[in-house]
Amino acid sequence: WRRARMPTKPALPRFPLFALTLLISCLAITGCGNLSAANVRAASNITGGGNARRGPALMRNYGCVTCHTVYELPGARGLIGPPLDGVSQRLYLAGELPNTPENLMQWIQHPHAVEPHTVMPEMNVTEQDSRDIAAYLYTLRESQ
């Protein structure tokens, strides 16, 4: 008798930084400010399963809209933090981190671990919620 092997969870693909930058740039160039199926799929792929469609509601629930402006999100007109439109086009996050999905999720979850003196509060954002928020942010184009 052979013992059945338990299926293993597939590892998330690791993109080279160049490929990731190219993918993020393509999202920005193709007018990803809408949540089209293609943009949602692309954002999900680069964030390891983030659901961009959940992002707007999560940003409201966690209070992100209190401090940040997101032109495509009604009511998000905060003036404390930077505008979040065009995050996909930025080279760095918080002036410290290379712009990768992992770093964006880390910043969303634990901003004080990255920058101890930031005014961005720790909001107890879960890992999945940070993945969904990051996916949404990567669909936003630069404001006009």
N, C-alpha and C positions, 0 to 999 in steps of 0.2 A: 504494500500500500504506500502510495505517495501522499505525503502531507500537502494539503492545498496551501498555496501561498496567498497571504492576504494582499489585496491590491494596495499599492502605496499611493499616497497623494502626489500628483505630479508637481515637480518644482516649478516655481514661476520662472519664466524665461528671463535671462539677464541680457539686457540690451547694451551694446557698447555705447559709450557716451555720445559718439558721433551719430549713431543711428537714432538714439533717443532725441537728440537735439533736432535732427532732421524731421522726425515724426512730429515733435511738438511744433516746429516751424510750419510744417504742412497743415497742421490743425489751425494755426493762426492765419495762414494765408488763405485757406479755403473758406473763410467766413464762418468760423465755427461758433459764432455768437448765438446761433440757434441750436436747439437740442435735436438736430436731425439724427436719424438712426445711424448714419455713418459716423458722425461726430461722437455720438454716445459710445459706439463700439470702439472707436479709436482711443477715446479717453479711458474706457474700461481696460483696454489692452495695456496702455502705458502705466496705469495705476494698479495693475494686478487684480482687477475685478471691481473697481469703483463704479458706482452707479450715479452718473452725472445728473440724472433726473431727480434724485433725492437731494442734491446739493442745495438748491434754493431754500427748501423748507428747513434743512439742517442749519443753514447759515442764519436763518431767522430764529430758530430754537436756541442756538448757542449764543445769540446776540452779536454775531459778526457784523450785522448791518447797522449796529449802533455806532461803530467806530470806522467802518470802511464804506467807501462808495463803490457800488457796482451798478454801472449805468443801465444794464439790462435787467436789473432786479428792482422792481418798484419798492420804494421806501428805503433803499440802501443808500443813504446820503450822508454817512458819517464823515467827520473831518479830522478824526484823531489819527487813524492809521492811513496808510497809502491806499489809493484806489486799487482795486483788485482786477480791473479789466486789463487784459494783455499780459497776465502773469506768465503765460506760455512763451512770451517773447523775451522775458527777462533772463539775463545770464545768472544773476544771483538772487537769493531770497534773503530778506532781512539784512542785506549788505554783508552777509557772512558765508552763506551756503551756496554751492553750485546748485542751479535749478534742476533738480531731479525729482521725480515723483516721491521717492523715499524721503528726501530732505524736506519736501513740502509737507508731507504727512507728519514728519517729526516736528516741524515748526508748528503746525496746527495743533498737535497733541501736547507738546511740551516746549513752549516758546522760551521759558526761563532756562531750560537745559542748554539751549543754543545761545541765548543772549540774556544773561542774568539781570540786566538793567532795563530790559524792554518794558514798555507799559502794557504790552499785550498780556492779558491775564491768562492764567491756567484755567481752562473751562471744563476740564475733565472730559475732553472729547475722546470717544472710544476709537479704537483702531479702525473699525469699519466705517464709522462716521467720517474720520479724517480722510479715508480713502475715497469716500463718496464726495466730500467737499473738494478734494484735490481734483477728482475727475471733472467736476463741474467747472472749477476754475480754469482747467486746461481747455475748456470749450469756449471761453470768453475771448473775444477779439478786443483789440485796443479800441478805446472810445474815440469817437471822431470829434 
